[in-house]
C-alpha cells in the first residue's frame, strides 16, 4: 500500500520533518508533484537540512527515494541539492531514482516566470520565480521535455527549438536583461551531471514494489489550499497537491492508497499573494513570524501569519480523505495567554462554514472561537500527559471538530521533539 503525507494549509506546514520522522516505517519515499519551489526542512543531530526536490527519506540508509513523474525538475538546482546532501555524507546515487516521465524546467521557463510575473503588476500571484508554472504549462501544452528525453537522439535540437520559442515570448513581455548562452551552458552541464543517477519507468517500478509488499510513503509538496483545482484560485500552485494527485503523480491506482495523513500548523502562514481570512496584520502576527521563524526555507521570503483557519482545514481534510492528523509548531504558541481559531466566515451574504467560490474576490471576515493558551515551555515534552492541560483541551477540541484522531504533535523542529498519541 501507499500512504500519503500532505500539507493541509498553504504549504510550509512541516512536511519535511514528519516525512523524515516517519521514513523508518517505510521502504520507499516518493515525491509526486511540485518542484524546487518546495522547501522541506529537516533537523537532526543539531543540523538543519533543506530539501527542494529530493524526497525527505534520503538521510535514512537503505530507503529508496523516488522523484515521481508528477514532479518538475530543474537539473541545475537538483544537482546543487544533491551536492549538499552528499556533503552531509549520503550516497545519493545509491538511493535516489528519477522517473523518466518527470518534466524538465528549462532556463527559459525561469525567465518566462519572471517576465509573466512582472507583466501582471498589481495582479501578480507571488510566484517563487522557479519556472514551475511555465514548465507545467508546457507539459499540458504537449511541448515539454522530460528527463528520459536526455537519453534520446535529437535532445539538444528539441531543447533549442523550445527555448527559441520561449525567448520570443520573454522578449515580447519586455524582459531582455539575461545571458541565455551562459544559462544554457549551465543547464547542459547539469544534465550531464544527472546521468549517473538511475532513471526508471516509475509506474512499473512502483507497481513492482507494491506487489512485493513494500511500504511506500508519498510525500506531498506545497499545501492543499494551493491545489490548482481546489485551492484559492488563481493564487495557487500549478499541480494537484491533494491526495488524488499522488495517483497521477506516481502512476498508481486509487485502490493502492492506504492511510492519508494531513499536516497542519497550530496557526496559519502563507507566502505570496492571495486570500488569507485569518491573517494578523498587527503585533500578534509579527510575534508569530518572529517566534515561529516564518521565513521561506527556499526563498527566504517572510511569511504572512495568522490564527488557525478551521474552515479551510476541514475543507482540505474532506478533499483528501484524511484519516490521521499531525499538528506542528504547537511550541510556538507557548506563552500566549489566549489563542484563537477561525471556525466560520462572514461576508455580505451571511455566515458560512464552507469555502466560498471566488474567495479571492470576496471580503471575508473570520468568526473566531477563543481558547486559553499555554504558558509553559513544551519543547522537552515527550508524551501527551506532560503537555499543559490547556493544550490537551485544545487538542481534544480539534479532534471533536474534525472527528479525526490527532496522532502526532510536534513540540520543536528536531526529530526527537515529536509526540505520538
C-alpha positions as CSV (number, residue, x, y, z in Angstrom):
1,X,0.0,0.0,0.0
2,X,0.9,3.6,-0.5
3,X,0.4,6.0,2.4
4,X,0.1,9.7,1.6
5,X,1.5,12.6,3.6
6,X,0.0,16.0,2.8
7,X,0.1,19.6,3.9
8,X,-3.4,20.9,4.7
9,X,-2.8,24.6,4.6
10,X,-0.8,26.9,2.2
11,X,2.4,25.0,2.5
12,X,5.3,25.3,5.0
13,X,3.4,23.0,7.4
14,X,6.5,21.0,8.3
15,X,6.1,18.1,5.9
16,X,9.9,17.5,5.7
17,X,10.3,16.9,9.4
18,X,7.4,14.5,9.6
19,X,8.4,12.6,6.4
20,X,11.9,12.2,7.8
21,X,10.4,11.1,11.2
22,X,8.1,8.5,9.6
23,X,10.6,7.2,7.0
24,X,11.9,4.3,9.1
25,X,8.4,2.7,8.8
26,X,8.7,2.6,5.0
27,X,10.8,1.1,2.3
28,X,10.3,3.8,-0.3
29,X,9.6,7.5,-0.1
30,X,8.3,9.3,-3.2
31,X,7.7,12.9,-4.3
32,X,4.7,13.1,-6.6
33,X,4.2,16.8,-7.6
34,X,5.8,20.3,-7.4
35,X,9.4,21.2,-8.0
36,X,12.2,23.3,-6.5
37,X,9.6,25.8,-5.1
38,X,9.2,23.3,-2.2
39,X,11.4,23.7,0.8
40,X,11.2,20.8,3.2
41,X,13.2,21.4,6.3
42,X,14.7,18.6,8.4
43,X,16.7,19.0,11.6
44,X,18.6,16.3,13.4
45,X,21.9,15.9,15.2
46,X,21.9,19.7,15.6
47,X,22.0,20.4,11.9
48,X,19.3,21.8,9.6
49,X,18.8,20.4,6.0
50,X,16.5,21.9,3.4
51,X,15.3,19.7,0.5
52,X,13.6,21.1,-2.6
53,X,13.1,18.2,-5.0
54,X,14.7,15.1,-3.3
55,X,12.3,13.1,-1.1
56,X,12.8,13.5,2.7
57,X,13.8,9.9,3.2
58,X,17.2,10.5,1.7
59,X,19.0,10.7,5.0
60,X,18.0,7.2,6.1
61,X,20.2,4.3,4.9
62,X,18.5,1.6,3.0
63,X,15.5,3.6,2.0
64,X,14.8,4.1,-1.7
65,X,13.7,7.6,-2.8
66,X,11.8,8.3,-6.0
67,X,11.2,11.6,-7.8
68,X,7.9,10.8,-9.5
69,X,6.6,11.7,-12.9
70,X,4.4,14.5,-11.5
71,X,7.4,16.5,-10.3
72,X,9.1,19.1,-12.5
73,X,12.9,19.1,-12.3
74,X,15.4,21.9,-12.7
75,X,18.7,20.0,-13.4
76,X,20.8,22.9,-12.2
77,X,19.0,23.2,-8.8
78,X,18.7,19.4,-8.4
79,X,22.4,18.8,-9.0
80,X,23.2,21.6,-6.4
81,X,20.8,20.0,-3.9
82,X,22.4,16.6,-4.5
83,X,25.8,18.1,-3.8
84,X,24.6,19.5,-0.5
85,X,23.2,16.1,0.6
86,X,26.4,14.3,-0.5
87,X,28.4,16.8,1.5
88,X,26.4,15.5,4.6
89,X,27.8,12.0,3.9
90,X,24.9,10.5,2.0
91,X,25.4,8.2,-1.0
92,X,22.7,9.8,-3.1
93,X,23.3,7.8,-6.2
94,X,22.7,4.5,-4.3
95,X,19.2,5.6,-3.0
96,X,17.7,8.1,-5.5
97,X,15.7,7.1,-8.6
98,X,14.2,9.6,-11.1
99,X,11.1,9.0,-13.2
100,X,11.8,9.2,-16.9
101,X,8.5,10.9,-17.3
102,X,9.3,13.8,-14.9
103,X,9.3,17.1,-16.9
104,X,12.3,19.4,-17.1
105,X,12.4,23.0,-16.1
106,X,14.4,24.9,-18.7
107,X,16.3,28.1,-18.1
108,X,13.8,29.9,-20.3
109,X,11.0,28.6,-18.0
110,X,12.5,30.6,-15.2
111,X,12.8,33.7,-17.4
112,X,9.2,33.3,-18.6
113,X,8.1,33.0,-14.9
114,X,9.9,36.3,-14.2
115,X,8.6,38.1,-17.3
116,X,5.0,37.0,-16.7
117,X,5.0,38.0,-13.1
118,X,6.5,41.4,-14.0
119,X,3.8,41.9,-16.6
120,X,1.0,41.1,-14.2
121,X,1.9,44.1,-11.9
122,X,-0.6,44.5,-9.1
123,X,-2.3,41.2,-10.1
124,X,0.8,39.1,-9.6
125,X,0.3,35.8,-7.7
126,X,3.6,35.8,-5.8
127,X,5.4,33.2,-7.8
128,X,8.7,31.8,-6.5
129,X,10.1,32.5,-10.0
130,X,11.5,29.0,-10.2
131,X,9.9,28.3,-13.5
132,X,7.3,25.8,-12.1
133,X,4.2,27.3,-13.8
134,X,5.7,27.6,-17.3
135,X,7.1,24.1,-17.0
136,X,3.7,22.6,-16.2
137,X,2.1,24.8,-18.9
138,X,4.4,23.2,-21.5
139,X,3.6,19.8,-20.0
140,X,-0.2,20.3,-20.6
141,X,0.6,22.0,-23.9
142,X,2.5,18.9,-25.0
143,X,5.7,20.8,-25.8
144,X,7.6,19.9,-22.6
145,X,10.8,17.9,-22.4
146,X,11.2,15.1,-19.9
147,X,14.1,13.5,-18.0
148,X,14.0,10.5,-20.3
149,X,14.4,12.7,-23.4
150,X,18.0,13.5,-22.5
151,X,19.0,9.9,-23.5
152,X,17.2,10.1,-26.9
153,X,18.7,11.3,-30.2
154,X,18.0,14.9,-31.0
155,X,17.5,16.1,-27.5
156,X,19.7,19.3,-28.0
157,X,17.8,20.2,-31.1
158,X,14.5,19.8,-29.4
159,X,15.7,21.8,-26.5
160,X,16.9,24.7,-28.6
161,X,13.6,24.8,-30.6
162,X,11.6,25.1,-27.4
163,X,14.0,27.6,-25.9
164,X,13.8,29.8,-29.0
165,X,10.0,29.9,-28.8
166,X,10.2,30.8,-25.2
167,X,12.8,33.5,-25.9
168,X,10.4,35.2,-28.3
169,X,7.7,35.4,-25.6
170,X,10.2,36.5,-22.9
171,X,11.4,39.5,-25.1
172,X,7.8,40.3,-26.1
173,X,7.0,40.6,-22.4
174,X,9.8,43.1,-22.0
175,X,12.5,41.1,-20.3
176,X,15.8,41.4,-22.0
177,X,18.4,41.5,-19.3
178,X,19.7,37.9,-19.3
179,X,22.5,35.8,-20.7
180,X,20.8,32.8,-22.2
181,X,24.1,31.3,-23.6
182,X,25.5,31.1,-20.1
183,X,22.3,29.7,-18.7
184,X,22.2,27.0,-21.5
185,X,25.8,26.0,-20.7
186,X,25.0,25.6,-17.1
187,X,21.8,23.6,-17.9
188,X,23.6,21.1,-20.2
189,X,26.4,20.7,-17.7
190,X,23.8,19.8,-15.0
191,X,22.1,17.4,-17.4
192,X,25.4,15.6,-17.8
193,X,25.9,15.6,-14.0
194,X,22.5,13.8,-13.6
195,X,23.3,11.0,-15.9
196,X,24.9,9.0,-13.1
197,X,21.5,8.7,-11.3
198,X,19.2,5.9,-12.1
199,X,16.2,6.7,-14.4
200,X,13.2,4.4,-14.2
201,X,9.8,3.8,-15.7
202,X,8.5,4.7,-12.3
203,X,4.9,3.5,-12.8
204,X,6.2,-0.1,-13.5
205,X,8.8,0.2,-10.8
206,X,6.3,1.3,-8.1
207,X,3.9,-1.4,-9.1
208,X,6.6,-4.0,-8.6
209,X,7.3,-2.6,-5.1
210,X,3.6,-2.7,-4.2
211,X,3.2,-6.3,-5.4
212,X,6.4,-7.2,-3.4
213,X,4.7,-5.9,-0.3
214,X,7.0,-3.0,0.3
215,X,5.7,0.0,2.2
216,X,5.6,3.3,0.3
217,X,5.2,6.9,1.5
218,X,4.1,9.5,-1.0
219,X,5.3,12.9,0.2
220,X,3.3,16.0,-1.0
221,X,4.7,19.4,-1.6
222,X,3.2,22.9,-1.1
223,X,-0.3,22.7,0.6
224,X,-3.8,21.6,-0.1
225,X,-5.1,25.2,-0.3
226,X,-2.7,25.7,-3.2
227,X,-4.2,22.9,-5.3
228,X,-4.6,24.1,-8.8
229,X,-8.3,22.9,-8.9
230,X,-9.4,23.3,-5.3
231,X,-7.1,26.0,-3.8
232,X,-7.7,29.7,-3.6
233,X,-7.6,30.2,-7.3
234,X,-5.8,31.9,-9.1
235,X,-3.4,32.2,-6.1
236,X,-2.4,28.6,-6.4
237,X,0.5,26.4,-7.5
238,X,0.4,24.6,-10.8
239,X,-0.2,21.0,-9.7
240,X,-2.7,18.9,-7.7
241,X,-1.5,18.9,-4.1
242,X,-4.3,16.8,-2.6
243,X,-4.2,13.0,-2.2
244,X,-5.7,12.4,-5.6
245,X,-2.5,13.9,-7.1
246,X,-0.5,11.0,-5.7
247,X,-2.2,8.6,-8.1
248,X,-1.4,10.8,-11.2
249,X,2.0,11.9,-10.0
250,X,3.2,8.4,-9.4
251,X,1.1,6.3,-11.7
252,X,-0.6,4.2,-9.0
253,X,-4.2,3.1,-8.9
254,X,-6.5,4.6,-6.2
255,X,-7.1,1.1,-4.7
256,X,-3.5,1.1,-3.5
257,X,-3.8,4.3,-1.4
258,X,-3.8,3.4,2.3
259,X,-3.6,5.9,5.1
260,X,-3.7,9.6,4.4
261,X,-2.0,11.8,7.0
262,X,-2.7,15.5,7.0
263,X,-0.2,18.0,8.5
264,X,-1.1,21.5,9.8
265,X,0.4,24.2,11.9
266,X,-1.2,25.3,15.2
267,X,-1.5,28.6,13.4
268,X,-1.5,29.6,9.7
269,X,1.0,31.0,7.4
270,X,1.0,31.9,3.7
271,X,3.7,33.1,1.3
272,X,2.9,35.3,-1.7
273,X,-0.4,36.9,-2.7
274,X,-3.9,35.5,-2.2
275,X,-6.8,35.4,0.3
276,X,-5.9,34.7,4.0
277,X,-9.0,35.3,6.1
278,X,-7.3,34.8,9.5
279,X,-4.2,36.8,8.7
280,X,-3.0,39.1,11.5
281,X,-1.6,42.4,10.3
282,X,-0.7,43.5,13.8
283,X,1.8,42.9,16.6
284,X,0.5,39.4,17.1
285,X,1.2,38.5,13.5
286,X,4.7,39.8,13.8
287,X,5.2,37.9,17.0
288,X,4.2,34.7,15.3
289,X,6.6,35.4,12.4
290,X,9.5,36.1,14.8
291,X,8.9,33.2,17.2
292,X,8.0,30.8,14.5
293,X,10.9,31.8,12.3
294,X,8.5,32.2,9.5
295,X,10.7,32.8,6.5
296,X,10.7,30.6,3.4
297,X,13.1,27.7,3.5
298,X,13.7,28.1,-0.2
299,X,13.1,31.8,-0.9
300,X,13.8,33.4,2.4
301,X,10.6,35.5,2.0
302,X,8.8,36.5,5.2
303,X,5.6,34.5,5.6
304,X,2.2,36.1,6.3
305,X,1.0,34.8,9.7
306,X,-2.4,34.4,11.4
307,X,-4.6,32.3,13.5
308,X,-5.5,28.8,12.5
309,X,-8.3,28.5,9.9
310,X,-10.5,25.5,10.7
311,X,-12.9,26.2,7.8
312,X,-10.0,25.7,5.3
313,X,-8.6,22.8,7.3
314,X,-11.9,20.9,7.3
315,X,-12.2,21.5,3.5
316,X,-8.7,20.1,2.9
317,X,-9.4,17.1,5.1
318,X,-12.6,16.4,3.1
319,X,-10.8,16.7,-0.3
320,X,-8.1,14.2,0.6
321,X,-10.0,11.8,2.8
322,X,-7.6,12.4,5.6
323,X,-7.8,9.8,8.4
324,X,-4.9,11.0,10.6
325,X,-3.9,14.5,11.7
326,X,-0.5,15.9,12.6
327,X,-0.1,19.3,14.4
328,X,3.1,21.2,14.0
329,X,4.7,24.2,15.9
330,X,2.4,24.0,18.9
331,X,5.5,25.2,20.8
332,X,5.5,28.5,19.0
333,X,2.2,29.4,20.8
334,X,3.7,28.9,24.2
335,X,3.5,32.0,26.5
336,X,0.3,33.2,24.8
337,X,-2.5,33.9,27.3
338,X,-5.1,33.1,24.7
339,X,-5.3,31.8,21.2
340,X,-8.0,31.9,18.6
341,X,-9.3,29.6,15.9
342,X,-11.4,30.6,12.9
343,X,-14.5,28.4,12.9
344,X,-16.5,30.3,10.2
345,X,-16.5,33.0,7.6
346,X,-18.7,36.1,7.5
347,X,-19.4,38.4,4.5
348,X,-22.3,40.3,3.0
349,X,-24.1,37.1,2.2
350,X,-24.0,35.9,5.8
351,X,-22.1,33.3,7.8
352,X,-20.8,30.0,6.4
353,X,-18.5,27.1,7.4
354,X,-17.6,26.4,3.8
355,X,-15.0,27.8,1.4
356,X,-17.0,30.1,-1.0
357,X,-16.4,30.2,-4.7
358,X,-14.4,33.3,-5.6
359,X,-12.9,33.6,-2.2
360,X,-10.1,35.6,-3.7
361,X,-12.6,38.3,-4.7
362,X,-14.7,38.4,-1.5
363,X,-14.3,40.5,1.6
364,X,-14.4,37.7,4.2
365,X,-14.1,38.1,7.9
366,X,-13.4,35.2,10.2
367,X,-15.6,34.0,13.0
368,X,-13.3,33.1,16.0
369,X,-13.5,30.9,18.9
370,X,-11.1,31.8,21.7
371,X,-9.2,29.3,23.9
372,X,-7.0,29.6,26.9
373,X,-3.3,29.5,25.9
374,X,-0.5,27.5,27.4
375,X,2.3,29.4,29.2
376,X,4.8,26.6,29.7
377,X,7.8,25.6,27.6
378,X,6.7,22.4,25.9
379,X,9.8,21.7,23.9
380,X,11.1,19.0,26.3
381,X,7.7,17.2,26.5
382,X,7.8,13.6,25.1
383,X,4.3,12.4,25.8
384,X,0.8,13.9,25.8
385,X,0.4,13.5,29.6
386,X,3.2,16.1,30.2
387,X,1.7,18.7,28.0
388,X,-0.2,21.6,29.6
389,X,-3.8,20.9,30.4
390,X,-4.9,23.8,28.2
391,X,-3.1,22.4,25.2
392,X,-4.6,18.9,25.9
393,X,-8.0,20.6,25.9
394,X,-7.3,22.3,22.6
395,X,-6.2,19.0,21.1
396,X,-9.4,17.4,22.2
397,X,-11.4,20.2,20.7
398,X,-9.7,19.8,17.3
399,X,-10.3,16.0,17.4
400,X,-14.0,16.6,18.1
401,X,-14.3,19.3,15.5
402,X,-12.8,17.2,12.7
403,X,-13.9,13.8,14.1
404,X,-10.3,12.5,13.4
405,X,-7.6,11.5,15.7
406,X,-4.7,13.9,16.1
407,X,-2.0,11.3,16.0
408,X,1.2,13.4,16.2
409,X,2.0,16.7,18.0
410,X,5.3,18.4,17.2
411,X,6.9,20.4,20.0
412,X,10.0,21.6,18.2
413,X,12.0,21.3,15.0
414,X,14.1,18.2,15.7
415,X,13.2,14.5,15.2
416,X,13.1,14.0,19.0
417,X,10.6,16.8,19.6
418,X,7.7,14.7,18.3
419,X,4.9,13.2,20.4
420,X,2.8,10.3,19.2
421,X,-0.5,9.6,20.9
